[in-house]
Amino acid sequence: MSIPHVVIVGGGITGLSAAYALQRLRQQAGMSLRVTLIEQDDRLGGKVGTVQQDGFLIDTGPDSFLAQKPWAVQLCRELGMEDEIIAPSARQFFMLIRGKLHAVPHELVSLVPEKPEALWRASFLSFWGKLRASIEGFVPALRGADDESLGAFMRRRFGREFAQKFAEPLMAGVHAGHPDRLSMAAVYPMYWNMEREHGSITRGLLHLRRQRAPDKGTRRASPFVALQYGMGSLIERLARNLNEVDIRLSTTVVGVAPLPDNRLQVLLHEGEPLPAEAVILSTPAYVTAKWLRPFAAEAANLLGEIPYASTAVVSLAYRREAIEHPLDGSGFLVPRGEPFPITGCTWSSSKWAGRAPDGYVLLRVFIGYAGVDQIVEQQEDDQLARMAQDTLRPLLGIRGEAVLVRVDRWLKAMPQYEVGHLQRVQHIEQSLSAFPNLVLAGSAFRGIGVPDCIKQGKDAAERVWSRLLA
């Protein structure tokens, strides 16, 4: 009997997590299994990566992950990286309103602070805006709806001003999405379900806090954590541990085709097709759609309906004395209504230890979101860099030029979970029921964050493993 073969297409964090999970399952069971991981690029990691340049540690994509979703922390523990998980050095952040940076009370991150006075300390909100947000607990729940846009949900529950100046940039900004198109049920299911179950966010959070019952005087840990040597160190450690996986870089897949007995084959641009008992595709939805169209047209059409946004990260380093602002926080966000070409800026060297040499600072500026992709897609790197520097100069009191400039451009890299996304994903999976050994996973489906993608990779591996044992 031949050794079962699983092919994973896509060497980002999802595909790597799937390969790692399959390797562990094989080791635990003591069974034979071939795993091949194919990546088109010449490096692993996809949007996750870290570079060291002139003494600076620069994350080229995400710089942190949500610790409250346990899958990334668990993976770090399994890989022996638990001691490399670090908390932010600064928790304060700012909102850019009418050309001025306003400090945001940290307690507002949960939308309903434990101490109500935190809302009233927000200098960027009017009295009426604060009053309207404070009565969220008395707003009737919307019953019977399957989904709603993030913007509509936030305006309905907290009022227009709080939504536009705070909730929307905080929550939609992570997804580079338009708040009136993003699915509340898909991107923030916790808050969506709170209204369903408790009637309001306020009552839902009170219920959670009573269950948690933290010790008095204990400072709650930050929800986000990072890695001491950058997010790329997770990719490097994963790759080193995949000693039983055949990793093929710079290899282009051109299609997938079904074979008899639920088997499949992966078609390559160069070389013989790879037959497999199971295939995991962790590629962008529009790429997967192209491969599935010849034999699964309905799934392909649904995948093609998932839109993507293009973004760019401009990393800038300055001498500390060249910046007047104290940089006493983690950075700032920019509401959509503000006349600025950037969506936010992270003060990396203030937020995370070890990001810049002594006497220097490292800033990361974010450009691009759904609907204005041409900013990223049509501008040259030097134009994006100049745009970022020109925006920061008056805001932070910057004198002189940056000593380091780096532009990382992510074209059609951010999937948009628009209203109805969860139903679309369910329909995609149902339409592929005739191909049980073909599994889709990744940021296009059930979460764009690093922990979500790790979980999806692990789930895909477990699904494939159960099919192989059937």
Helices and strands as residue ranges (DSSP letters): E 5-9, H 13-29, E 34-38, E 50-53, E 56-59, E 65-66, H 71-78, G 82-84, E 85-86, E 93-97, E 100-104, G 106-110, H 117-120, H 127-134, G 136-138, H 150-158, H 160-162, I 163-167, H 168-172, G 173-175, H 184-187, H 189-198, H 201-212, E 224-227, H 232-241, E 245-248, E 253-258, E 264-268, E 274-276, E 278-281, H 285-292, H 297-304, E 308-319, G 320-322, E 331-333, E 344-346, H 348-351, E 360-367, H 374-378, H 381-396, E 404-415, H 421-431, E 438-440, H 450-469
